[in-house]
Structure formats: C-alpha cells, structure tokens
Amino acid sequence: MSWRDVARVAVVLVLAPLLVSCSEGYPGEDRPLISPFDMNNAQRVAELNVVGRDAPGPRWRYALRDGCALEVEQGSGKDRRRVAVTLKRSMDAEVVFDNEAKTYDVALIDRSVDATQPIAILLKTDKWTYATQGSLLVDLLIRDCAKGITAR
C-alpha cells in the first residue's frame, strides 16, 4: 500500500463518522404519517394542535368537548381569546385570504344561517399550507360529528 492509499483511507476514516451523522436537518426518527381521513377525531384534534402550535403567528389550541363542541383558544395572557362552537353538518371550514392582514384564515361558516359571515375564525396564518391543513382537519371533524362519531 502506498502512502497515497494510506492517506485516502485516513481521510475516509476521518470523514465517515461525519457523513454518517449528517442528516441534513432531518430528524433521526420520522413521525408516522397517517392520513387525516384515517384518523379518529381525537387524533385530528391532536394534529390540529400541532398546526396551531407550528403556524407562524399567535399560538392556537383546540379541544373537542362533549356534543362535538370545538373549543378554540388563541394567544396567551391578556390577549387570549376563546370560543366554543358546536359542530353541525351544515358547517364548513373554508380558507379565506384576508387581504388587509395578509393572512390565510380558516373561517367556520354555517350554510344554514349565512354562508357569507363566518361564525368563528379557527386559525390565522401567513402560510397557506397551515391553513389548508387546519381546514381539512376541521372539515373531517365536522363530517364525523355529523355521523355521531365523537372519538374512536
């Protein structure tokens, strides 16, 4: 073995642990991906809390109470706002762009009352992906609540 071969082996031995440990910013263990369509309502609310925590802006928290009452809390301290809405079949969660605030809002509307006026804003974020995730999760909560499924 020549000194060049020895040098190459030494470089490989030095760099190998560094390359193996480099994960390019990805976590060592991936969280299992479950389709929101395959989740039960408790899992959907848990995932909605992840969206509300990770979305840029104030923190949003969610809980599903008896009778399919969705409790939504935004912010903390003196700026905390809380609303509870009983989910019904006639409701939908829609993503609406607020041009003034430049945010994507998940608006809860009730088509049996007035589809132009939201009952509540369930999430406000400047990222469309968080808003669409939240909207889908709430729509599936509504769907299963309408079927009488509160949790599995």
C-alpha positions, 0 to 999 in steps of 0.5 A: 500500500502506498502512502497515497492509499494510506492517506485516502483511507485516513481521510475516509476514516476521518470523514465517515463518522461525519457523513454518517451523522449528517442528516441534513436537518432531518430528524433521526426518527420520522413521525408516522404519517397517517392520513387525516381521513384515517384518523379518529377525531381525537387524533385530528384534534391532536394534529390540529394542535400541532398546526396551531402550535407550528403556524407562524403567528399567535399560538392556537389550541383546540379541544373537542368537548362533549356534543362535538363542541370545538373549543378554540383558544388563541394567544396567551395572557391578556390577549387570549381569546376563546370560543366554543362552537358546536359542530353541525353538518351544515358547517364548513371550514373554508380558507379565506385570504384576508387581504388587509392582514395578509393572512390565510384564515380558516373561517367556520361558516354555517350554510344554514344561517349565512354562508357569507359571515363566518361564525368563528375564525379557527386559525390565522396564518401567513402560510397557506399550507397551515391553513389548508391543513387546519381546514381539512382537519376541521372539515373531517371533524365536522363530517364525523360529528355529523355521523355521531362519531365523537372519538374512536 
